[in-house]
Amino acid sequence: MFLFIFLLLGLVFGFNPTPLPTARNPLTWPFASWSIWNLPLGNGATFVRADLNFSSTLMIEPDPDLIFFDPKQPNTEYMYSSAGWSGVSRCEPSTPQRILFSAPYPANFIVPSDGNNYGVAILMPDNQTIKQTQPVCRCTATGKVTSHDVFPDVNLYTDGIRGAHGGSSLSAVGGTIRLGEFIPDTNGVIQSVRHVLKSNLWASQSYYRNGCDRTSCYRWPAANCDGYFCNGPLTYGGTNPAVRSGSLLALAFNIDIQKLGLQTRPAQSLAWTLQNYGLYLVDDSAWNAAALETETSPAGVYTEQFQKAWGFEFRSNNNQWARDVQIIYKSLSVVNNWNENEYGVVSKSNGTLGVGGGSPRQPWAPSI
């Protein structure tokens, strides 16, 4: 009955944004206010329709980001495994064994060898350096920790752009849906998610490339795209040059999100975030699915929290949540005047500009 009342209130009143907090915890809301992951859209943003022509069977799924932000956990060797996404087990290091780096790893925390991306962000003992690698695996509580790709370190208090999403080299923690987001609090209120999100689309259907010109398959802030972008069964095959790895997608400002027909409260809240902040394309879902990056950590698994709160699964292609998210994705546009030069201007504006220029649609995030 409690859940039904929540859902009914959402249908009657829609989503109303909650006030901006006066402070934030860098562990749950990281990076500087001027980071790409925190900047709101500006009224000068210009849009090009994404035209994501998804079928009604499109799966809405999570792409779990591992967030290890307790530097007091045991210092552990992360070992190289060549398995990657080949289908070979990631459980054991490759021979000869090679240490990628040593860093905290949560005691007894299991990450299966199931083909997921499992990018990880690890807070180091200095409480500001974040190490990132992908795909992490630990098949038993006392087994070896393995991974394949290592990315440059970033700082918890700066821009945090780079990281362990291999299809873009973008962050494994910036833009992640964290525990408690799009979830009602004890008073039934969904606190507004005031940061940019991340998503994966099926690259062979959606991501553009111009032949085998590697500079054509991504756009800033991405630094690359998948190595297979122009060859093999997963070749990028999108036809819209605006939709590439690194593109920032959002709901254009002339869309009335109350008229999209969204039936679930988390989808209404998601639509608000996407009209005020947007999402970056960071990886390839590699099948008929659109993924949102969600937290998996010792503190919990976001999708389990979501299902407990709402009574329906996050991963679906036919529940009402999935139908709502399909509607949202079909309505998305690309913020087409967003580039590194524009970011340089906006990031130095001290809160007076938003993404794409013009006054910000929402206040900048509080400083940390």
C-alpha positions as CSV (number, residue, x, y, z in Angstrom):
1,M,0.0,0.0,0.0
2,F,2.9,2.4,0.9
3,L,4.5,1.8,-2.5
4,F,1.1,2.2,-4.3
5,I,0.6,5.6,-2.6
6,F,4.1,6.7,-3.8
7,L,3.4,5.7,-7.3
8,L,-0.1,7.4,-7.3
9,L,1.3,10.6,-6.0
10,G,3.9,10.5,-8.8
11,L,1.2,10.1,-11.4
12,V,-0.9,13.0,-10.0
13,F,1.8,15.5,-9.2
14,G,4.8,14.6,-11.4
15,F,8.3,15.2,-10.2
16,N,9.1,18.3,-8.3
17,P,12.8,19.1,-7.7
18,T,14.1,19.3,-4.2
19,P,16.2,22.2,-3.0
20,L,20.0,22.2,-3.7
21,P,21.9,20.9,-0.6
22,T,24.2,23.4,1.0
23,A,27.1,20.9,1.3
24,R,28.1,17.6,-0.2
25,N,30.2,14.6,0.8
26,P,33.0,14.0,-1.8
27,L,32.7,10.3,-1.3
28,T,29.1,10.2,-2.5
29,W,29.2,13.3,-4.7
30,P,32.8,13.6,-5.9
31,F,34.8,16.1,-8.0
32,A,34.9,19.8,-8.2
33,S,31.8,21.9,-8.9
34,W,33.3,22.7,-12.3
35,S,33.8,19.1,-13.2
36,I,32.0,17.8,-16.3
37,W,30.2,15.4,-14.0
38,N,28.7,18.2,-11.9
39,L,28.0,21.1,-14.3
40,P,24.3,21.8,-15.1
41,L,23.2,22.6,-18.6
42,G,23.2,26.2,-19.7
43,N,20.4,28.1,-21.5
44,G,22.8,28.6,-24.4
45,A,23.0,24.9,-25.2
46,T,22.1,23.9,-28.7
47,F,20.6,20.6,-29.6
48,V,20.6,18.1,-32.4
49,R,18.1,15.3,-32.2
50,A,19.8,12.0,-31.4
51,D,17.1,9.9,-33.2
52,L,17.8,6.8,-31.3
53,N,15.4,4.4,-33.0
54,F,15.1,1.7,-30.5
55,S,12.8,-1.3,-30.8
56,S,10.1,-2.1,-28.2
57,T,12.3,-5.0,-27.0
58,L,15.2,-2.7,-26.0
59,M,16.5,-3.8,-22.6
60,I,17.1,-1.2,-19.9
61,E,20.0,-2.6,-17.8
62,P,22.6,-1.6,-15.3
63,D,26.3,-1.4,-16.0
64,P,27.9,-1.8,-12.6
65,D,30.7,0.5,-11.6
66,L,32.7,-0.8,-8.6
67,I,33.3,1.9,-6.1
68,F,35.9,1.2,-3.4
69,F,36.1,4.3,-1.4
70,D,37.4,3.0,1.9
71,P,41.2,3.3,1.9
72,K,41.4,1.4,5.2
73,Q,40.6,-1.9,3.4
74,P,43.5,-4.3,2.9
75,N,46.3,-3.3,0.5
76,T,46.0,-5.9,-2.3
77,E,47.9,-6.7,-5.5
78,Y,45.8,-6.2,-8.6
79,M,47.1,-8.8,-11.1
80,Y,47.1,-8.8,-14.9
81,S,44.7,-11.1,-16.7
82,S,44.5,-11.2,-20.5
83,A,41.0,-12.5,-20.4
84,G,39.3,-9.1,-20.9
85,W,36.0,-9.7,-22.7
86,S,37.1,-12.7,-24.7
87,G,34.8,-15.1,-22.7
88,V,37.8,-16.8,-21.0
89,S,37.6,-16.9,-17.2
90,R,39.0,-13.8,-15.5
91,C,39.5,-15.6,-12.2
92,E,43.2,-16.3,-12.4
93,P,46.1,-14.1,-13.4
94,S,47.8,-14.7,-16.7
95,T,51.2,-16.5,-16.8
96,P,53.8,-15.2,-16.2
97,Q,52.1,-13.3,-13.4
98,R,52.4,-9.5,-13.4
99,I,51.3,-7.0,-10.8
100,L,49.4,-4.0,-12.2
101,F,49.5,-2.1,-9.0
102,S,48.7,-2.4,-5.3
103,A,45.7,-0.7,-3.7
104,P,42.9,-1.2,-1.2
105,Y,40.4,-4.0,-2.0
106,P,37.4,-4.7,0.3
107,A,37.9,-7.8,2.4
108,N,36.0,-10.9,1.1
109,F,34.3,-8.9,-1.7
110,I,33.5,-11.1,-4.7
111,V,33.3,-9.8,-8.3
112,P,32.4,-12.7,-10.7
113,S,33.8,-13.5,-14.1
114,D,30.5,-12.8,-15.9
115,G,31.5,-10.6,-18.8
116,N,30.4,-7.3,-17.2
117,N,32.6,-4.2,-17.7
118,Y,33.3,-3.9,-13.9
119,G,35.3,-0.6,-14.1
120,V,36.5,0.2,-10.6
121,A,37.4,3.5,-8.8
122,I,39.6,3.0,-5.8
123,L,40.3,5.7,-3.2
124,M,43.9,5.5,-2.1
125,P,45.2,6.1,1.5
126,D,45.9,9.7,0.8
127,N,42.1,10.2,0.6
128,Q,42.3,12.0,-2.7
129,T,44.0,9.8,-5.4
130,I,41.6,7.6,-7.3
131,K,43.1,4.6,-9.2
132,Q,41.0,3.0,-11.9
133,T,41.1,-0.3,-13.8
134,Q,38.8,-2.6,-15.8
135,P,37.5,-5.3,-15.8
136,V,38.1,-6.3,-12.2
137,C,37.4,-9.8,-11.0
138,R,37.7,-11.8,-7.8
139,C,36.0,-15.1,-8.0
140,T,36.3,-16.2,-4.4
141,A,36.6,-14.3,-1.1
142,T,40.3,-15.1,-0.8
143,G,41.2,-15.4,-4.5
144,K,43.4,-13.3,-6.6
145,V,42.2,-9.9,-7.8
146,T,42.6,-9.6,-11.6
147,S,42.1,-6.9,-14.2
148,H,43.2,-5.9,-17.7
149,D,43.4,-2.2,-18.4
150,V,44.8,0.5,-16.1
151,F,44.0,4.2,-16.6
152,P,45.6,7.4,-15.3
153,D,45.0,8.4,-11.7
154,V,42.6,11.3,-11.0
155,N,42.0,13.5,-7.9
156,L,38.8,13.3,-5.9
157,Y,38.7,17.1,-5.7
158,T,39.4,18.1,-9.3
159,D,37.8,17.5,-12.7
160,G,37.8,13.7,-12.6
161,I,37.2,13.4,-16.3
162,R,39.3,10.3,-17.1
163,G,38.8,6.7,-16.0
164,A,38.0,3.1,-16.5
165,H,35.3,3.0,-19.2
166,G,37.4,1.6,-22.0
167,G,35.1,2.7,-24.8
168,S,35.7,6.4,-23.9
169,S,38.4,6.6,-21.2
170,L,35.8,8.4,-19.0
171,S,35.4,8.0,-15.3
172,A,34.3,4.9,-13.4
173,V,32.7,7.0,-10.7
174,G,31.8,10.4,-12.1
175,G,28.2,10.1,-13.5
176,T,27.5,6.8,-11.7
177,I,24.0,6.4,-10.1
178,R,24.9,6.1,-6.5
179,L,23.1,4.3,-3.7
180,G,20.0,6.3,-2.6
181,E,19.6,8.2,-5.9
182,F,16.2,8.0,-7.6
183,I,15.1,6.2,-4.4
184,P,12.5,7.7,-1.9
185,D,13.8,8.7,1.5
186,T,11.9,7.9,4.7
187,N,9.4,10.7,4.0
188,G,8.7,9.4,0.5
189,V,10.7,12.2,-1.2
190,I,13.1,11.6,-4.1
191,Q,16.0,13.9,-3.7
192,S,16.9,15.5,-7.0
193,V,20.0,14.0,-8.6
194,R,22.1,17.0,-9.5
195,H,24.9,15.6,-11.5
196,V,25.4,14.2,-15.0
197,L,24.8,10.5,-15.6
198,K,26.5,7.9,-17.9
199,S,25.1,5.5,-20.4
200,N,26.0,2.8,-22.9
201,L,24.2,2.2,-26.2
202,W,24.5,-0.6,-28.7
203,A,27.4,0.9,-30.8
204,S,26.6,-1.1,-33.9
205,Q,23.2,0.6,-34.0
206,S,23.9,4.0,-32.6
207,Y,27.6,5.1,-32.5
208,Y,28.9,7.0,-35.6
209,R,32.3,6.6,-37.3
210,N,33.7,7.8,-40.6
211,G,35.4,4.8,-42.1
212,C,38.4,3.7,-40.0
213,D,39.4,7.3,-39.0
214,R,39.8,6.8,-35.3
215,T,39.3,10.5,-34.6
216,S,35.8,10.2,-36.0
217,C,34.4,7.6,-33.6
218,Y,34.5,9.8,-30.4
219,R,34.1,13.4,-29.3
220,W,35.4,15.3,-26.3
221,P,35.4,14.6,-23.3
222,A,36.0,11.0,-24.5
223,A,39.6,10.3,-25.4
224,N,39.0,7.2,-27.6
225,C,36.5,4.6,-28.6
226,D,36.5,0.8,-28.7
227,G,39.3,-0.8,-30.6
228,Y,36.9,-2.8,-32.8
229,F,35.0,0.4,-33.9
230,C,35.7,-0.3,-37.6
231,N,36.0,-4.0,-37.9
232,G,34.4,-7.2,-36.6
233,P,30.8,-8.1,-35.6
234,L,30.6,-5.1,-33.2
235,T,31.6,-2.4,-35.7
236,Y,30.1,1.0,-35.0
237,G,27.2,1.5,-37.4
238,G,25.3,4.7,-36.3
239,T,24.4,7.2,-39.0
240,N,24.1,10.4,-36.9
241,P,27.5,12.1,-36.7
242,A,26.4,13.8,-33.4
243,V,26.1,10.5,-31.6
244,R,29.5,9.1,-30.7
245,S,31.4,7.9,-27.7
246,G,31.6,11.0,-25.4
247,S,28.5,12.7,-26.7
248,L,26.4,14.5,-24.1
249,L,22.7,13.7,-24.5
250,A,19.9,15.5,-22.8
251,L,16.2,16.3,-23.0
252,A,15.9,19.5,-25.0
253,F,14.5,22.4,-23.0
254,N,11.3,22.7,-25.2
255,I,10.2,19.2,-24.1
256,D,7.6,19.2,-21.4
257,I,8.6,16.2,-19.3
258,Q,5.1,16.2,-17.7
259,K,3.7,15.4,-21.1
260,L,6.0,12.4,-21.9
261,G,3.5,10.1,-20.3
262,L,5.9,8.7,-17.7
263,Q,4.2,6.4,-15.3
264,T,6.9,5.7,-12.6
265,R,8.3,8.2,-10.2
266,P,12.0,7.2,-10.7
267,A,11.6,7.8,-14.5
268,Q,10.0,11.2,-13.8
269,S,13.0,12.0,-11.6
270,L,15.4,10.7,-14.2
271,A,13.8,12.9,-16.9
272,W,14.3,15.9,-14.7
273,T,18.0,15.1,-14.3
274,L,18.4,14.6,-18.0
275,Q,16.8,17.9,-18.8
276,N,19.0,19.8,-16.4
277,Y,22.3,17.8,-16.5
278,G,22.2,15.1,-19.2
279,L,24.3,11.9,-19.7
280,Y,27.5,11.1,-21.4
281,L,27.9,8.0,-23.7
282,V,30.8,6.1,-22.3
283,D,30.8,2.5,-23.5
284,D,29.2,-0.1,-25.8
285,S,26.3,-2.2,-24.5
286,A,27.1,-4.6,-27.3
287,W,23.5,-5.8,-27.8
288,N,20.0,-4.5,-28.0
289,A,20.2,-2.6,-24.7
290,A,20.7,0.8,-23.1
291,A,22.6,0.8,-19.9
292,L,22.9,3.2,-17.1
293,E,26.0,3.0,-14.9
294,T,25.1,2.1,-11.3
295,E,27.0,1.6,-8.1
296,T,28.1,-1.8,-6.8
297,S,30.2,-1.5,-3.6
298,P,30.6,-3.0,-0.1
299,A,27.9,-0.6,0.9
300,G,25.4,-2.2,-1.4
301,V,24.2,-3.0,-4.9
302,Y,22.1,-0.2,-6.4
303,T,19.8,-2.4,-8.5
304,E,18.9,-4.4,-5.4
305,Q,18.1,-1.2,-3.5
306,F,16.0,0.0,-6.5
307,Q,13.9,-3.2,-6.6
308,K,13.4,-3.1,-2.9
309,A,12.2,0.5,-3.0
310,W,9.9,0.3,-6.0
311,G,8.8,-3.3,-6.3
312,F,10.0,-3.7,-9.9
313,E,13.3,-4.7,-11.4
314,F,15.8,-2.1,-12.8
315,R,16.8,-4.5,-15.6
316,S,13.8,-5.1,-17.9
317,N,12.4,-4.6,-21.4
318,N,8.8,-4.8,-20.5
319,N,7.9,-3.4,-17.1
320,Q,6.6,0.1,-16.7
321,W,10.0,1.5,-15.7
322,A,11.6,0.1,-18.8
323,R,8.8,1.5,-21.0
324,D,9.3,4.9,-19.4
325,V,13.1,4.9,-19.9
326,Q,12.6,3.9,-23.5
327,I,10.3,6.9,-24.0
328,I,13.0,9.2,-22.4
329,Y,15.8,7.8,-24.6
330,K,13.8,8.2,-27.8
331,S,13.3,11.9,-26.8
332,L,17.0,12.6,-26.2
333,S,19.1,15.1,-28.2
334,V,22.8,15.8,-28.3
335,V,24.2,19.0,-26.8
336,N,26.1,19.8,-30.0
337,N,27.9,23.0,-28.9
338,W,29.8,21.3,-26.1
339,N,33.5,20.9,-26.6
340,E,36.8,21.3,-24.7
341,N,37.2,25.0,-25.6
342,E,33.7,25.8,-24.3
343,Y,34.4,23.8,-21.2
344,G,37.4,25.9,-20.5
345,V,35.3,29.0,-20.5
346,V,32.4,27.5,-18.5
347,S,34.6,25.9,-15.9
348,K,36.2,29.2,-15.1
349,S,32.9,31.2,-14.8
350,N,32.5,30.6,-11.1
351,G,28.9,29.5,-11.4
352,T,27.6,32.0,-14.0
353,L,27.6,29.7,-17.0
354,G,26.3,26.2,-17.7
355,V,27.1,23.5,-20.2
356,G,26.8,24.9,-23.7
357,G,27.0,28.5,-22.5
358,G,24.4,30.8,-21.1
359,S,23.0,31.0,-17.6
360,P,22.9,27.6,-15.8
361,R,19.5,26.0,-15.5
362,Q,20.4,24.9,-12.0
363,P,22.9,26.2,-9.5
364,W,26.4,24.7,-9.5
365,A,27.1,22.0,-7.0
366,P,28.3,23.2,-3.6
367,S,32.0,23.3,-3.1
368,I,33.8,20.4,-1.4
